């Protein structure tokens, strides 16, 4: 095979065409693959960052809204008077709480506690987690609100907001009002139906402690790409850092890229299949004229006749070569005729001298 390539110009042209076609296909494919991969990675990171921010912003809005409602209700005289007036509590507060089972379509358990932390009235919504008496007494004693995050298995987090209730006559905290709800109920659209990416919410105490987290979707693997967004919380949430972490499998677009690579490989193979035969055909047409030139040269050698000539059709390189060849034949013919005439002349001169010598 190597010997054939060395001896055949047509094979060399075909091999060069195949090599060039493959190099072009590989070059374009590699460049396109690199550009496409970078764009897909940027799109993936932008999508993750956007989703993490959307969830974090939504959580901030919902939690701020609920914390604001808790503060407003805790400052309502209906709750403050109910701490000491059991009759008013049953007559006014209980019907009010029974009609207030959802806030902004979020099921919320609302409980009024006395100064010891004992529950004295609620809206009878299902409890998500037990509230420690020590936390309730801390709110009453300090007069500062408090937030508590408690894991509910591995699929949800119970959020408890506690706010002190000030007694009107003294202006001192004499009880506490608590809201309790689950993280998953803040938005069913984002946490269940509308979210395409996998994510989790991490709640970390600022002063150290147990990290509370809830995940949605598949657990991340070694190829996952992450983006985080922190929830900007109100003062009641300040002891905690709430972070939304979204991720996707980094190989999400690998199938599309593999298809792209396969397409360019296919184009390269098709290019070779099409270009090589076409190049061989064109080379054959070129070689036909060169073979004709070779035939004329052989005829000149065999017949020793300078009357042969190469047809110089066209204006390409082969035609120029033919014209040069014909010119060479013309010059050779001219030189041959001159040498022949000189030889004849020399022979006549030698014959004349020889006769003169014999005559003497």
C-alpha positions as CSV (number, residue, x, y, z in Angstrom):
1,X,0.0,0.0,0.0
2,X,2.8,2.4,0.9
3,X,4.6,1.5,-2.3
4,X,1.5,2.2,-4.3
5,X,1.1,5.6,-2.7
6,X,4.8,6.4,-3.4
7,X,4.5,5.5,-7.1
8,X,1.0,7.0,-7.8
9,X,0.3,10.7,-7.9
10,X,-3.4,9.9,-8.0
11,X,-3.1,8.0,-4.7
12,X,-1.1,10.8,-3.1
13,X,-3.9,13.3,-4.1
14,X,-6.6,11.1,-2.7
15,X,-4.7,10.5,0.5
16,X,-4.1,14.3,0.9
17,X,-7.7,15.0,0.3
18,X,-8.8,12.4,2.9
19,X,-6.3,13.8,5.4
20,X,-7.4,17.4,4.8
21,X,-11.1,16.5,5.0
22,X,-10.5,14.6,8.3
23,X,-8.4,17.5,9.7
24,X,-11.1,20.1,8.8
25,X,-13.9,17.9,10.3
26,X,-11.9,17.3,13.5
27,X,-11.0,21.0,13.8
28,X,-14.5,22.3,13.3
29,X,-15.9,19.6,15.5
30,X,-13.5,20.2,18.3
31,X,-14.0,24.0,18.2
32,X,-17.8,23.6,18.0
33,X,-17.8,21.1,20.9
34,X,-15.7,23.4,23.1
35,X,-17.9,26.4,22.4
36,X,-21.1,24.5,22.9
37,X,-19.9,22.9,26.1
38,X,-18.9,26.2,27.6
39,X,-22.2,27.7,26.6
40,X,-24.1,24.8,28.1
41,X,-22.1,25.0,31.4
42,X,-22.8,28.7,31.6
43,X,-26.5,28.1,31.0
44,X,-26.6,25.4,33.6
45,X,-24.9,27.6,36.2
46,X,-27.1,30.6,35.4
47,X,-30.2,28.3,35.7
48,X,-29.1,26.9,39.0
49,X,-28.2,30.4,40.4
50,X,-31.6,31.7,39.2
51,X,-33.6,28.8,40.8
52,X,-31.7,29.1,44.1
53,X,-32.4,32.8,44.2
54,X,-36.1,32.3,43.4
55,X,-36.5,29.8,46.2
56,X,-34.6,32.0,48.7
57,X,-36.5,35.1,47.8
58,X,-39.8,33.3,48.1
59,X,-38.9,31.9,51.5
60,X,-37.8,35.3,52.6
61,X,-41.1,36.9,51.5
62,X,-43.3,34.1,53.1
63,X,-41.3,34.1,56.4
64,X,-41.3,37.9,56.6
65,X,-45.1,38.0,56.0
66,X,-45.7,35.3,58.7
67,X,-43.4,37.0,61.2
68,X,-45.1,40.4,60.6
69,X,-48.5,38.8,61.2
70,X,-47.3,37.2,64.4
71,X,-46.0,40.6,65.7
72,X,-49.3,42.3,64.8
73,X,-51.4,39.7,66.5
74,X,-49.2,39.6,69.6
75,X,-49.7,43.4,69.9
76,X,-53.5,43.0,69.6
77,X,-55.3,43.7,72.8
78,X,-57.6,40.7,72.2
79,X,-54.7,38.4,73.0
80,X,-53.3,40.5,75.8
81,X,-56.7,40.7,77.6
82,X,-57.3,37.0,77.1
83,X,-54.3,36.2,79.3
84,X,-56.3,37.3,82.4
85,X,-59.9,37.2,81.2
86,X,-61.0,33.6,80.7
87,X,-64.5,34.6,79.9
88,X,-63.5,37.0,77.2
89,X,-61.1,34.4,75.9
90,X,-63.8,31.9,75.4
91,X,-66.3,34.5,74.1
92,X,-64.0,36.4,71.7
93,X,-60.6,34.8,71.2
94,X,-61.7,31.2,70.6
95,X,-64.1,32.0,67.7
96,X,-61.4,34.3,66.2
97,X,-58.8,31.6,66.3
98,X,-61.1,28.9,65.0
99,X,-61.6,31.1,61.9
100,X,-57.9,31.7,61.5
101,X,-56.5,28.4,60.5
102,X,-54.6,29.7,57.5
103,X,-52.5,32.7,56.8
104,X,-51.9,33.5,53.1
105,X,-53.2,29.9,52.4
106,X,-50.5,28.5,54.7
107,X,-51.9,26.2,57.5
108,X,-50.6,27.7,60.8
109,X,-51.0,26.4,64.3
110,X,-51.6,29.4,66.6
111,X,-51.3,29.0,70.3
112,X,-51.6,31.6,73.2
113,X,-49.4,30.7,76.2
114,X,-49.5,32.1,79.7
115,X,-46.3,33.4,81.5
116,X,-45.4,29.7,82.5
117,X,-45.5,28.6,78.8
118,X,-48.7,26.6,79.3
119,X,-51.1,26.7,76.3
120,X,-54.4,28.4,77.2
121,X,-56.0,28.7,73.7
122,X,-55.3,27.5,70.1
123,X,-56.9,27.3,66.7
124,X,-56.7,23.5,66.8
125,X,-54.5,23.1,63.7
126,X,-52.4,19.9,63.8
127,X,-49.1,20.4,65.7
128,X,-45.9,19.9,63.7
129,X,-43.5,19.7,66.7
130,X,-43.5,20.0,70.5
131,X,-42.7,23.4,71.8
132,X,-40.4,23.3,74.8
133,X,-41.5,25.2,77.9
134,X,-38.0,26.5,78.4
135,X,-38.2,28.3,75.0
136,X,-41.6,29.8,75.9
137,X,-40.4,31.0,79.3
138,X,-37.2,32.5,77.7
139,X,-39.4,34.6,75.4
140,X,-41.5,35.8,78.3
141,X,-38.6,36.5,80.5
142,X,-36.5,38.3,77.8
143,X,-39.3,40.0,76.0
144,X,-37.6,39.0,72.7
145,X,-39.1,36.9,69.9
146,X,-37.6,33.6,69.0
147,X,-37.5,31.2,66.1
148,X,-37.1,27.4,66.3
149,X,-36.4,25.0,63.5
150,X,-37.2,21.3,64.1
151,X,-36.7,18.4,61.6
152,X,-39.7,16.4,60.8
153,X,-38.1,13.2,59.6
154,X,-36.0,13.8,56.6
155,X,-38.6,15.4,54.4
156,X,-39.7,18.5,56.1
157,X,-38.9,21.2,58.8
158,X,-41.2,22.5,61.4
159,X,-40.8,26.3,61.9
160,X,-42.0,27.7,65.3
161,X,-42.2,31.5,65.8
162,X,-42.7,32.8,69.3
163,X,-43.5,36.4,70.2
164,X,-44.1,37.9,73.7
165,X,-47.5,39.3,74.5
166,X,-47.4,42.4,76.6
167,X,-50.1,43.0,79.2
168,X,-51.7,46.5,78.7
169,X,-51.7,47.6,82.3
170,X,-48.0,46.9,83.0
171,X,-46.5,46.9,79.5
172,X,-44.5,43.8,80.5
173,X,-44.6,40.4,78.8
174,X,-47.1,38.2,80.6
175,X,-47.5,35.5,77.9
176,X,-46.5,34.4,74.5
177,X,-48.1,33.8,71.1
178,X,-46.7,31.1,68.8
179,X,-47.0,30.3,65.1
180,X,-46.1,26.8,63.9
181,X,-46.0,25.6,60.3
182,X,-44.0,23.4,58.0
183,X,-41.5,24.5,55.5
184,X,-43.1,22.5,52.7
185,X,-46.4,24.4,53.0
186,X,-44.9,27.8,52.3
187,X,-45.3,27.2,48.6
188,X,-46.5,23.9,47.0
189,X,-45.8,25.3,43.5
190,X,-42.1,25.8,44.2
191,X,-41.4,22.9,46.6
192,X,-43.5,20.2,44.9
193,X,-44.8,21.0,41.4
194,X,-42.9,23.8,39.8
195,X,-39.3,23.1,40.7
196,X,-37.3,21.3,38.0
197,X,-34.0,21.1,39.8
198,X,-33.1,19.2,43.0
199,X,-32.5,21.3,46.0
200,X,-32.3,21.4,49.8
201,X,-32.8,24.0,52.4
202,X,-30.1,24.2,55.1
203,X,-30.8,26.0,58.5
204,X,-27.6,26.5,60.5
205,X,-27.4,28.1,64.0
206,X,-25.0,31.0,63.9
207,X,-23.5,30.1,67.2
208,X,-23.0,26.4,66.3
209,X,-25.3,23.5,66.8
210,X,-27.2,21.0,64.8
211,X,-27.9,21.8,61.1
212,X,-31.5,21.3,60.1
213,X,-32.1,20.5,56.5
214,X,-34.7,19.2,54.1
215,X,-34.1,17.9,50.6
216,X,-36.3,17.8,47.5
217,X,-35.5,15.5,44.6
218,X,-32.6,13.2,44.1
219,X,-29.5,13.3,46.4
220,X,-26.5,14.9,44.8
221,X,-23.7,12.7,43.3
222,X,-20.0,13.3,42.6
223,X,-20.8,15.0,39.3
224,X,-23.4,17.4,40.7
225,X,-23.0,21.2,40.2
226,X,-24.1,23.4,43.1
227,X,-25.3,26.9,43.6
228,X,-26.3,28.5,46.9
229,X,-28.4,31.5,47.9
230,X,-28.9,32.8,51.4
231,X,-32.3,33.8,52.7
232,X,-32.4,37.4,53.9
233,X,-34.4,37.0,57.1
234,X,-36.0,39.3,59.6
235,X,-34.7,39.9,63.1
236,X,-36.6,37.0,64.6
237,X,-34.6,34.7,62.3
238,X,-31.2,36.3,63.0
239,X,-29.8,33.5,65.2
240,X,-30.1,31.2,62.2
241,X,-28.6,31.1,58.7
242,X,-31.0,29.8,56.1
243,X,-29.4,28.7,52.8
244,X,-31.0,27.3,49.7
245,X,-28.7,24.9,47.8
246,X,-29.8,23.8,44.3
247,X,-27.9,21.3,42.2
248,X,-28.0,19.5,38.9
249,X,-26.1,16.5,37.6
250,X,-23.1,18.0,35.7
251,X,-23.6,15.3,33.1
252,X,-27.1,16.6,32.3
253,X,-26.0,17.9,28.9
254,X,-23.5,15.1,28.2
255,X,-25.9,13.2,26.0
256,X,-26.5,16.2,23.8
257,X,-22.7,16.8,23.5
258,X,-22.2,13.1,22.7
259,X,-24.7,13.5,19.9
260,X,-22.9,16.5,18.7
261,X,-19.6,14.6,18.6
262,X,-21.2,11.8,16.8
263,X,-22.7,14.2,14.2
264,X,-19.2,15.7,13.5
265,X,-17.6,12.2,13.3
266,X,-20.4,11.2,10.9
267,X,-19.8,14.4,8.9
268,X,-16.1,13.6,8.8
269,X,-16.7,10.1,7.6
270,X,-19.2,11.3,5.0
271,X,-16.7,13.9,3.9
272,X,-14.0,11.3,3.4
273,X,-16.5,9.0,1.5
274,X,-17.5,11.9,-0.8
275,X,-14.4,13.9,-1.2
276,X,-11.9,11.0,-1.7
277,X,-13.7,9.5,-4.7
278,X,-14.3,12.9,-6.1
279,X,-10.6,13.7,-5.6
280,X,-9.6,10.4,-7.3
281,X,-11.9,11.2,-10.2
282,X,-10.4,14.6,-10.7
283,X,-6.9,13.2,-10.3
284,X,-7.7,10.6,-12.9
285,X,-8.8,13.3,-15.3
286,X,-5.6,15.1,-14.6
287,X,-3.5,11.9,-14.9
288,X,-5.2,11.1,-18.3
289,X,-3.6,14.2,-19.8
290,X,-0.3,13.5,-18.1
291,X,-0.4,9.9,-19.5
292,X,-1.0,11.4,-22.9
293,X,2.1,13.5,-22.4
294,X,4.0,10.4,-21.3
295,X,2.8,8.6,-24.4
296,X,4.1,11.3,-26.7
297,X,7.5,11.3,-25.0
298,X,7.8,7.5,-25.4
299,X,6.8,7.7,-29.1
300,X,9.5,10.3,-29.6
301,X,12.1,8.0,-28.0
302,X,11.0,4.9,-29.8
303,X,10.5,6.4,-33.3
304,X,13.2,9.1,-33.0
305,X,10.8,11.4,-34.8
306,X,10.4,14.9,-33.6
307,X,7.1,15.3,-35.6
308,X,5.1,14.3,-32.5
309,X,3.4,17.0,-30.4
310,X,1.2,17.2,-27.3
311,X,-2.3,18.8,-27.7
312,X,-2.2,21.9,-25.6
313,X,-5.9,22.4,-24.9
314,X,-6.8,24.8,-22.1
315,X,-4.8,27.2,-20.0
316,X,-4.0,25.2,-17.0
317,X,-0.7,23.9,-15.7
318,X,-0.9,20.7,-17.8
319,X,-1.4,22.8,-20.9
320,X,1.6,25.0,-20.0
321,X,3.7,21.8,-19.4
322,X,2.6,20.6,-22.9
323,X,3.6,23.8,-24.5
324,X,7.0,23.6,-22.8
325,X,7.3,20.0,-24.0
326,X,6.4,20.9,-27.6
327,X,8.9,23.8,-27.5
328,X,11.6,21.4,-26.2
329,X,10.8,19.0,-29.0
330,X,11.1,21.9,-31.5
331,X,14.5,22.9,-30.1
332,X,15.7,19.3,-30.1
333,X,14.6,18.9,-33.7
334,X,16.4,22.1,-34.7
335,X,19.5,21.0,-32.8
336,X,19.3,17.5,-34.4
337,X,19.0,19.0,-37.9
338,X,22.0,21.3,-37.3
339,X,24.1,18.5,-36.1
340,X,23.1,16.3,-39.0
341,X,24.0,19.1,-41.5
342,X,27.3,19.7,-39.8
343,X,28.0,16.0,-39.8
344,X,27.3,15.8,-43.6
345,X,29.5,18.8,-44.3
346,X,32.3,17.3,-42.2
347,X,32.0,14.0,-44.1
348,X,32.2,15.8,-47.5
349,X,35.2,17.7,-46.4
350,X,36.9,14.5,-45.1
351,X,36.1,12.7,-48.4
352,X,37.6,15.6,-50.4
353,X,40.8,15.5,-48.4
354,X,41.0,11.8,-48.8
355,X,40.7,12.0,-52.6
356,X,43.3,14.7,-52.7
357,X,45.7,12.5,-50.7
358,X,45.1,9.5,-53.0
359,X,45.6,11.7,-56.1
360,X,49.0,12.9,-54.9
